[in-house]
């Protein structure tokens, strides 16, 4: 189960990197739902493997947020002319 979840997470990360913004948001929602399911399973079964899966989902979610912010920064940098920021004339 652990290796299947790792491969699923890597596949989702690959899709997220190659796709558009709406797909990134969708993947974040799916990961949060998976995390909620695992947290409920932790409460019920108290299994260490489920705890590790939940922590991995947290890390992947953080990576998605980081990639989303980097993509947003690059698109902002591309759309704005940096020389205009240094020109203070009115």
Biotite code that builds the C-alpha atoms (Angstrom):
import biotite.structure as struc

atoms = struc.array([
    struc.Atom([0.000, 0.000, 0.000], chain_id="A", res_id=1, res_name="UNK", atom_name="CA", element="C"),
    struc.Atom([2.852, 2.362, 0.817], chain_id="A", res_id=2, res_name="UNK", atom_name="CA", element="C"),
    struc.Atom([4.570, 1.950, -2.565], chain_id="A", res_id=3, res_name="UNK", atom_name="CA", element="C"),
    struc.Atom([1.258, 2.395, -4.373], chain_id="A", res_id=4, res_name="UNK", atom_name="CA", element="C"),
    struc.Atom([0.641, 5.662, -2.530], chain_id="A", res_id=5, res_name="UNK", atom_name="CA", element="C"),
    struc.Atom([4.169, 6.886, -3.262], chain_id="A", res_id=6, res_name="UNK", atom_name="CA", element="C"),
    struc.Atom([3.762, 6.171, -6.973], chain_id="A", res_id=7, res_name="UNK", atom_name="CA", element="C"),
    struc.Atom([0.333, 7.845, -6.961], chain_id="A", res_id=8, res_name="UNK", atom_name="CA", element="C"),
    struc.Atom([1.790, 10.935, -5.294], chain_id="A", res_id=9, res_name="UNK", atom_name="CA", element="C"),
    struc.Atom([4.687, 11.104, -7.752], chain_id="A", res_id=10, res_name="UNK", atom_name="CA", element="C"),
    struc.Atom([2.258, 10.726, -10.662], chain_id="A", res_id=11, res_name="UNK", atom_name="CA", element="C"),
    struc.Atom([0.092, 13.527, -9.271], chain_id="A", res_id=12, res_name="UNK", atom_name="CA", element="C"),
    struc.Atom([3.168, 15.721, -8.832], chain_id="A", res_id=13, res_name="UNK", atom_name="CA", element="C"),
    struc.Atom([4.209, 15.064, -12.438], chain_id="A", res_id=14, res_name="UNK", atom_name="CA", element="C"),
    struc.Atom([0.730, 15.959, -13.716], chain_id="A", res_id=15, res_name="UNK", atom_name="CA", element="C"),
    struc.Atom([0.737, 19.073, -11.568], chain_id="A", res_id=16, res_name="UNK", atom_name="CA", element="C"),
    struc.Atom([4.070, 20.274, -12.964], chain_id="A", res_id=17, res_name="UNK", atom_name="CA", element="C"),
    struc.Atom([2.985, 19.667, -16.559], chain_id="A", res_id=18, res_name="UNK", atom_name="CA", element="C"),
    struc.Atom([-0.504, 21.124, -16.276], chain_id="A", res_id=19, res_name="UNK", atom_name="CA", element="C"),
    struc.Atom([-2.248, 24.435, -15.768], chain_id="A", res_id=20, res_name="UNK", atom_name="CA", element="C"),
    struc.Atom([-3.291, 26.312, -12.650], chain_id="A", res_id=21, res_name="UNK", atom_name="CA", element="C"),
    struc.Atom([-6.743, 24.763, -12.336], chain_id="A", res_id=22, res_name="UNK", atom_name="CA", element="C"),
    struc.Atom([-5.219, 21.298, -12.316], chain_id="A", res_id=23, res_name="UNK", atom_name="CA", element="C"),
    struc.Atom([-2.863, 22.332, -9.512], chain_id="A", res_id=24, res_name="UNK", atom_name="CA", element="C"),
    struc.Atom([-5.814, 23.509, -7.433], chain_id="A", res_id=25, res_name="UNK", atom_name="CA", element="C"),
    struc.Atom([-7.679, 20.274, -8.178], chain_id="A", res_id=26, res_name="UNK", atom_name="CA", element="C"),
    struc.Atom([-4.672, 18.194, -7.085], chain_id="A", res_id=27, res_name="UNK", atom_name="CA", element="C"),
    struc.Atom([-4.441, 20.176, -3.851], chain_id="A", res_id=28, res_name="UNK", atom_name="CA", element="C"),
    struc.Atom([-8.099, 19.486, -3.119], chain_id="A", res_id=29, res_name="UNK", atom_name="CA", element="C"),
    struc.Atom([-7.636, 15.771, -3.835], chain_id="A", res_id=30, res_name="UNK", atom_name="CA", element="C"),
    struc.Atom([-4.574, 15.630, -1.589], chain_id="A", res_id=31, res_name="UNK", atom_name="CA", element="C"),
    struc.Atom([-6.382, 17.376, 1.233], chain_id="A", res_id=32, res_name="UNK", atom_name="CA", element="C"),
    struc.Atom([-9.269, 14.902, 0.961], chain_id="A", res_id=33, res_name="UNK", atom_name="CA", element="C"),
    struc.Atom([-6.803, 12.007, 1.002], chain_id="A", res_id=34, res_name="UNK", atom_name="CA", element="C"),
    struc.Atom([-5.164, 13.511, 4.037], chain_id="A", res_id=35, res_name="UNK", atom_name="CA", element="C"),
    struc.Atom([-8.499, 13.776, 5.836], chain_id="A", res_id=36, res_name="UNK", atom_name="CA", element="C"),
    struc.Atom([-9.229, 10.137, 5.055], chain_id="A", res_id=37, res_name="UNK", atom_name="CA", element="C"),
    struc.Atom([-5.835, 9.076, 6.394], chain_id="A", res_id=38, res_name="UNK", atom_name="CA", element="C"),
    struc.Atom([-6.279, 11.153, 9.529], chain_id="A", res_id=39, res_name="UNK", atom_name="CA", element="C"),
    struc.Atom([-9.615, 9.449, 10.164], chain_id="A", res_id=40, res_name="UNK", atom_name="CA", element="C"),
    struc.Atom([-7.928, 6.074, 9.629], chain_id="A", res_id=41, res_name="UNK", atom_name="CA", element="C"),
    struc.Atom([-5.222, 7.078, 12.120], chain_id="A", res_id=42, res_name="UNK", atom_name="CA", element="C"),
    struc.Atom([-7.888, 7.808, 14.698], chain_id="A", res_id=43, res_name="UNK", atom_name="CA", element="C"),
    struc.Atom([-9.525, 4.443, 14.068], chain_id="A", res_id=44, res_name="UNK", atom_name="CA", element="C"),
    struc.Atom([-6.574, 2.056, 13.601], chain_id="A", res_id=45, res_name="UNK", atom_name="CA", element="C"),
    struc.Atom([-3.512, 3.819, 15.127], chain_id="A", res_id=46, res_name="UNK", atom_name="CA", element="C"),
    struc.Atom([-1.245, 2.410, 12.400], chain_id="A", res_id=47, res_name="UNK", atom_name="CA", element="C"),
    struc.Atom([2.260, 3.838, 11.851], chain_id="A", res_id=48, res_name="UNK", atom_name="CA", element="C"),
    struc.Atom([2.148, 3.299, 8.085], chain_id="A", res_id=49, res_name="UNK", atom_name="CA", element="C"),
    struc.Atom([-0.945, 5.490, 7.825], chain_id="A", res_id=50, res_name="UNK", atom_name="CA", element="C"),
    struc.Atom([0.794, 8.175, 9.884], chain_id="A", res_id=51, res_name="UNK", atom_name="CA", element="C"),
    struc.Atom([3.715, 8.141, 7.435], chain_id="A", res_id=52, res_name="UNK", atom_name="CA", element="C"),
    struc.Atom([1.348, 8.380, 4.464], chain_id="A", res_id=53, res_name="UNK", atom_name="CA", element="C"),
    struc.Atom([-0.374, 11.343, 6.047], chain_id="A", res_id=54, res_name="UNK", atom_name="CA", element="C"),
    struc.Atom([2.959, 13.076, 6.608], chain_id="A", res_id=55, res_name="UNK", atom_name="CA", element="C"),
    struc.Atom([3.968, 12.389, 3.006], chain_id="A", res_id=56, res_name="UNK", atom_name="CA", element="C"),
    struc.Atom([0.747, 13.966, 1.801], chain_id="A", res_id=57, res_name="UNK", atom_name="CA", element="C"),
    struc.Atom([1.500, 17.026, 3.913], chain_id="A", res_id=58, res_name="UNK", atom_name="CA", element="C"),
    struc.Atom([4.943, 17.298, 2.317], chain_id="A", res_id=59, res_name="UNK", atom_name="CA", element="C"),
    struc.Atom([3.522, 16.863, -1.181], chain_id="A", res_id=60, res_name="UNK", atom_name="CA", element="C"),
    struc.Atom([0.892, 19.497, -0.492], chain_id="A", res_id=61, res_name="UNK", atom_name="CA", element="C"),
    struc.Atom([3.627, 21.890, 0.596], chain_id="A", res_id=62, res_name="UNK", atom_name="CA", element="C"),
    struc.Atom([5.546, 21.129, -2.598], chain_id="A", res_id=63, res_name="UNK", atom_name="CA", element="C"),
    struc.Atom([2.464, 21.876, -4.666], chain_id="A", res_id=64, res_name="UNK", atom_name="CA", element="C"),
    struc.Atom([2.018, 25.220, -2.943], chain_id="A", res_id=65, res_name="UNK", atom_name="CA", element="C"),
    struc.Atom([5.692, 26.025, -3.492], chain_id="A", res_id=66, res_name="UNK", atom_name="CA", element="C"),
    struc.Atom([5.552, 25.122, -7.206], chain_id="A", res_id=67, res_name="UNK", atom_name="CA", element="C"),
    struc.Atom([2.344, 27.120, -7.614], chain_id="A", res_id=68, res_name="UNK", atom_name="CA", element="C"),
    struc.Atom([3.992, 30.175, -6.052], chain_id="A", res_id=69, res_name="UNK", atom_name="CA", element="C"),
    struc.Atom([7.105, 29.796, -8.228], chain_id="A", res_id=70, res_name="UNK", atom_name="CA", element="C"),
    struc.Atom([4.984, 29.518, -11.381], chain_id="A", res_id=71, res_name="UNK", atom_name="CA", element="C"),
    struc.Atom([3.021, 32.595, -10.328], chain_id="A", res_id=72, res_name="UNK", atom_name="CA", element="C"),
    struc.Atom([6.230, 34.504, -9.691], chain_id="A", res_id=73, res_name="UNK", atom_name="CA", element="C"),
    struc.Atom([7.672, 33.583, -13.083], chain_id="A", res_id=74, res_name="UNK", atom_name="CA", element="C"),
    struc.Atom([4.485, 34.561, -14.892], chain_id="A", res_id=75, res_name="UNK", atom_name="CA", element="C"),
    struc.Atom([4.452, 37.881, -13.022], chain_id="A", res_id=76, res_name="UNK", atom_name="CA", element="C"),
    struc.Atom([8.106, 38.450, -13.856], chain_id="A", res_id=77, res_name="UNK", atom_name="CA", element="C"),
    struc.Atom([7.448, 37.676, -17.505], chain_id="A", res_id=78, res_name="UNK", atom_name="CA", element="C"),
    struc.Atom([4.463, 40.015, -17.757], chain_id="A", res_id=79, res_name="UNK", atom_name="CA", element="C"),
    struc.Atom([6.113, 43.005, -16.049], chain_id="A", res_id=80, res_name="UNK", atom_name="CA", element="C"),
    struc.Atom([9.021, 44.994, -17.269], chain_id="A", res_id=81, res_name="UNK", atom_name="CA", element="C"),
    struc.Atom([11.564, 45.214, -14.460], chain_id="A", res_id=82, res_name="UNK", atom_name="CA", element="C"),
    struc.Atom([13.025, 48.454, -15.817], chain_id="A", res_id=83, res_name="UNK", atom_name="CA", element="C"),
    struc.Atom([9.717, 50.196, -15.090], chain_id="A", res_id=84, res_name="UNK", atom_name="CA", element="C"),
    struc.Atom([10.158, 49.422, -11.413], chain_id="A", res_id=85, res_name="UNK", atom_name="CA", element="C"),
    struc.Atom([13.354, 51.476, -11.307], chain_id="A", res_id=86, res_name="UNK", atom_name="CA", element="C"),
    struc.Atom([11.905, 54.448, -13.160], chain_id="A", res_id=87, res_name="UNK", atom_name="CA", element="C"),
    struc.Atom([10.355, 56.809, -10.606], chain_id="A", res_id=88, res_name="UNK", atom_name="CA", element="C"),
    struc.Atom([9.406, 59.595, -12.982], chain_id="A", res_id=89, res_name="UNK", atom_name="CA", element="C"),
    struc.Atom([5.761, 60.647, -12.965], chain_id="A", res_id=90, res_name="UNK", atom_name="CA", element="C"),
])
